[in-house]
Amino acid sequence: MSYEILNTKEVAKLLKADIRTIQRNADAGKYPKGVCGKHGRHWLFNRIKLMEYIFNECV
């Protein structure tokens, strides 16, 4: 299984959202387990799981 790991800045660009919104949502636990995780002070996101989550929420 391949993983493409994105940082908060890359996710914000991909979703066309403000970086602070992405960080606040991650801090608040709004993303399901497996979509993101914290490495030190930085949030990292699994692109495939993030896209699955977004498209399942929109449908």
MIFI-860117 format. One record per atom (N, C-alpha, C): residue number from 1; residue in three letters; x, y, z. Coordinates in nm, 3 decimals, padded with zeros to 5 digits, always signed. Each point is the difference from the previous one (the first is absolute). Layout:
> NUM	ALA	X	Y	Z $
...
***
This chain:
> 1	MET	+00.085	-00.117	+00.000 $
> 1	MET	-00.085	+00.117	+00.000 $
> 1	MET	+00.090	+00.124	+00.000 $
> 2	SER	-00.030	+00.095	-00.083 $
> 2	SER	+00.081	+00.121	-00.007 $
> 2	SER	-00.068	+00.113	+00.077 $
> 3	TYR	+00.082	+00.081	+00.060 $
> 3	TYR	-00.049	+00.115	+00.075 $
> 3	TYR	+00.062	+00.125	-00.056 $
> 4	GLU	-00.080	+00.101	-00.014 $
> 4	GLU	+00.054	+00.130	-00.035 $
> 4	GLU	-00.030	+00.089	+00.119 $
> 5	ILE	+00.104	+00.043	+00.067 $
> 5	ILE	-00.014	+00.079	+00.121 $
> 5	ILE	+00.011	+00.148	-00.037 $
> 6	LEU	-00.097	+00.077	+00.049 $
> 6	LEU	-00.003	+00.144	-00.025 $
> 6	LEU	+00.011	+00.075	+00.131 $
> 7	ASN	+00.062	+00.117	-00.005 $
> 7	ASN	+00.001	+00.084	+00.119 $
> 7	ASN	-00.121	+00.094	-00.005 $
> 8	THR	-00.016	+00.079	+00.103 $
> 8	THR	-00.118	+00.087	+00.011 $
> 8	THR	-00.007	+00.100	-00.115 $
> 9	LYS	+00.113	+00.054	-00.039 $
> 9	LYS	+00.003	+00.098	-00.109 $
> 9	LYS	-00.047	-00.063	-00.132 $
> 10	GLU	+00.045	-00.123	-00.026 $
> 10	GLU	-00.039	-00.069	-00.123 $
> 10	GLU	-00.149	-00.034	+00.001 $
> 11	VAL	-00.052	-00.039	+00.116 $
> 11	VAL	-00.144	-00.030	+00.011 $
> 11	VAL	-00.081	+00.126	-00.023 $
> 12	ALA	+00.042	+00.110	+00.058 $
> 12	ALA	-00.071	+00.127	-00.018 $
> 12	ALA	-00.003	+00.040	-00.148 $
> 13	LYS	+00.109	-00.018	-00.069 $
> 13	LYS	+00.005	+00.031	-00.143 $
> 13	LYS	-00.090	-00.095	-00.079 $
> 14	LEU	+00.004	-00.129	+00.032 $
> 14	LEU	-00.081	-00.100	-00.068 $
> 14	LEU	-00.150	+00.028	+00.017 $
> 15	LEU	-00.040	+00.037	+00.122 $
> 15	LEU	-00.142	+00.022	+00.031 $
> 15	LEU	-00.043	+00.145	-00.021 $
> 16	LYS	+00.097	+00.085	-00.034 $
> 16	LYS	-00.029	+00.143	-00.017 $
> 16	LYS	-00.065	+00.056	+00.127 $
> 17	ALA	+00.065	-00.029	+00.111 $
> 17	ALA	-00.047	+00.045	+00.131 $
> 17	ALA	+00.115	+00.069	+00.072 $
> 18	ASP	-00.033	+00.077	+00.101 $
> 18	ASP	+00.100	+00.068	+00.078 $
> 18	ASP	+00.077	-00.102	+00.086 $
> 19	ILE	+00.129	+00.017	+00.010 $
> 19	ILE	+00.083	-00.094	+00.075 $
> 19	ILE	-00.043	-00.007	+00.147 $
> 20	ARG	-00.043	+00.113	+00.056 $
> 20	ARG	-00.043	+00.001	+00.141 $
> 20	ARG	-00.127	-00.081	+00.019 $
> 21	THR	-00.087	-00.002	-00.101 $
> 21	THR	-00.123	-00.081	+00.008 $
> 21	THR	+00.036	-00.148	+00.004 $
> 22	ILE	+00.093	-00.041	-00.084 $
> 22	ILE	+00.044	-00.140	-00.001 $
> 22	ILE	+00.060	-00.037	+00.135 $
> 23	GLN	+00.084	+00.087	+00.055 $
> 23	GLN	+00.063	-00.027	+00.129 $
> 23	GLN	-00.103	-00.006	+00.113 $
> 24	ARG	-00.095	+00.094	+00.000 $
> 24	ARG	-00.104	+00.000	+00.105 $
> 24	ARG	-00.086	-00.125	-00.007 $
> 25	ASN	-00.037	-00.042	-00.121 $
> 25	ASN	-00.080	-00.121	-00.015 $
> 25	ASN	+00.077	-00.123	+00.048 $
> 26	ALA	+00.127	-00.006	-00.030 $
> 26	ALA	+00.082	-00.113	+00.045 $
> 26	ALA	+00.013	+00.002	+00.152 $
> 27	ASP	+00.025	+00.117	+00.058 $
> 27	ASP	+00.011	+00.011	+00.145 $
> 27	ASP	-00.131	-00.038	+00.070 $
> 28	ALA	-00.112	+00.031	-00.064 $
> 28	ALA	-00.132	-00.029	+00.059 $
> 28	ALA	-00.042	-00.145	-00.023 $
> 29	GLY	+00.078	-00.075	-00.077 $
> 29	GLY	-00.033	-00.141	-00.024 $
> 29	GLY	-00.112	-00.020	-00.101 $
> 30	LYS	-00.015	+00.092	-00.093 $
> 30	LYS	-00.109	-00.008	-00.098 $
> 30	LYS	+00.029	-00.097	-00.115 $
> 31	TYR	+00.123	-00.045	-00.012 $
> 31	TYR	+00.035	-00.097	-00.103 $
> 31	TYR	+00.002	-00.138	+00.064 $
> 32	PRO	-00.051	-00.103	-00.069 $
> 32	PRO	+00.000	-00.134	+00.058 $
> 32	PRO	+00.141	-00.058	+00.014 $
> 33	LYS	+00.010	-00.101	+00.083 $
> 33	LYS	+00.127	-00.067	+00.024 $
> 33	LYS	+00.057	-00.052	-00.132 $
> 34	GLY	+00.126	+00.019	-00.020 $
> 34	GLY	+00.066	-00.047	-00.121 $
> 34	GLY	+00.017	+00.109	-00.105 $
> 35	VAL	-00.075	+00.110	+00.014 $
> 35	VAL	+00.011	+00.109	-00.097 $
> 35	VAL	+00.119	+00.089	+00.033 $
> 36	CYS	+00.018	+00.029	+00.128 $
> 36	CYS	+00.111	+00.086	+00.039 $
> 36	CYS	+00.057	-00.041	+00.134 $
> 37	GLY	+00.121	+00.044	+00.023 $
> 37	GLY	+00.066	-00.025	+00.126 $
> 37	GLY	+00.104	+00.107	+00.024 $
> 38	LYS	+00.036	+00.015	+00.124 $
> 38	LYS	+00.094	+00.104	+00.036 $
> 38	LYS	+00.140	-00.060	+00.014 $
> 39	HIS	+00.096	+00.067	-00.058 $
> 39	HIS	+00.140	-00.038	+00.011 $
> 39	HIS	+00.071	+00.120	+00.060 $
> 40	GLY	+00.026	-00.005	+00.129 $
> 40	GLY	+00.055	+00.118	+00.068 $
> 40	GLY	-00.107	+00.108	+00.005 $
> 41	ARG	+00.030	+00.115	-00.057 $
> 41	ARG	-00.096	+00.111	-00.005 $
> 41	ARG	-00.075	+00.006	-00.133 $
> 42	HIS	+00.030	-00.091	-00.090 $
> 42	HIS	-00.054	+00.006	-00.136 $
> 42	HIS	-00.105	-00.107	-00.025 $
> 43	TRP	-00.107	+00.038	-00.069 $
> 43	TRP	-00.101	-00.095	-00.042 $
> 43	TRP	+00.039	-00.057	-00.136 $
> 44	LEU	-00.013	-00.131	-00.016 $
> 44	LEU	+00.025	-00.067	-00.127 $
> 44	LEU	-00.127	-00.074	-00.040 $
> 45	PHE	-00.030	+00.000	-00.129 $
> 45	PHE	-00.124	-00.056	-00.051 $
> 45	PHE	+00.028	-00.106	-00.104 $
> 46	ASN	-00.079	-00.107	+00.003 $
> 46	ASN	+00.003	-00.104	-00.102 $
> 46	ASN	-00.094	+00.048	-00.111 $
> 47	ARG	+00.055	+00.031	-00.117 $
> 47	ARG	-00.079	+00.058	-00.109 $
> 47	ARG	-00.115	-00.091	-00.042 $
> 48	ILE	+00.025	-00.129	-00.013 $
> 48	ILE	-00.104	-00.092	-00.046 $
> 48	ILE	-00.116	-00.004	+00.098 $
> 49	LYS	+00.031	-00.014	+00.130 $
> 49	LYS	-00.106	-00.006	+00.101 $
> 49	LYS	-00.072	+00.133	+00.013 $
> 50	LEU	+00.073	+00.110	-00.017 $
> 50	LEU	-00.062	+00.132	+00.006 $
> 50	LEU	-00.101	+00.017	-00.113 $
> 51	MET	+00.039	-00.040	-00.121 $
> 51	MET	-00.091	+00.014	-00.114 $
> 51	MET	-00.122	-00.092	+00.016 $
> 52	GLU	+00.021	-00.122	+00.051 $
> 52	GLU	-00.113	-00.090	+00.026 $
> 52	GLU	-00.096	+00.064	+00.100 $
> 53	TYR	+00.053	+00.058	+00.107 $
> 53	TYR	-00.082	+00.064	+00.101 $
> 53	TYR	-00.079	+00.117	-00.060 $
> 54	ILE	+00.067	+00.083	-00.076 $
> 54	ILE	-00.067	+00.118	-00.058 $
> 54	ILE	-00.110	-00.043	-00.097 $
> 55	PHE	+00.029	-00.094	-00.088 $
> 55	PHE	-00.100	-00.039	-00.099 $
> 55	PHE	-00.115	-00.078	+00.063 $
> 56	ASN	+00.026	-00.076	+00.106 $
> 56	ASN	-00.109	-00.070	+00.070 $
> 56	ASN	-00.088	+00.099	+00.076 $
> 57	GLU	+00.057	+00.107	+00.051 $
> 57	GLU	-00.077	+00.103	+00.071 $
> 57	GLU	-00.086	+00.081	-00.096 $
> 58	CYS	+00.046	+00.019	-00.122 $
> 58	CYS	-00.072	+00.083	-00.097 $
> 58	CYS	-00.114	-00.074	-00.068 $
> 59	VAL	+00.007	-00.130	-00.004 $
> 59	VAL	-00.099	-00.079	-00.073 $
> 59	VAL	-00.122	-00.024	+00.085 $
***
